[in-house]
Amino acid sequence: MYLFNRSISVNVRSIDNKAVTIEGTLLDSYHELYLNLEVNLESNTITSAAGELRRVPYNDCKKTQVQIQNLVGINLALNVRKQIQAAVGLDCGCTHLTDLTLECLKCLANYKENSPKLLSEET
């Protein structure tokens, strides 16, 4: 018998050659969080952020949903973890939302690191 489970899913999609959309979902025994970020690849900045805390264990958790908008404007070139924690985590935030946001940005970094290699292999 499983006592706890957690799944995190992230998809990075191209909007155009200057921007991407990142969709992330965290689903576990107590939570269901959805996050959608748009990132400008030229400025390396989050330009749009939306999401939903669909299932949370405490009523106070739901209140942190409004903090998702605080992600807009974050520059992904400097102190990303600290900026994310300040925007949606720490004292009045949600550690799970912080974790999901960071996972989304790790996937973006993976895409950016590997996309030139993948494109050159296709030709």
Secondary structure by P-SEA (a helix, b strand, c coil): cccbbbbbbbbbbbccccbbbbbbbbbcccbbbbbbbbbccccccccbbbbbccccccaaaaaaccccccccccccccaaaaaaaaccccccccaaaaaaaaaaaaaaaaaaacaaaaaaaac
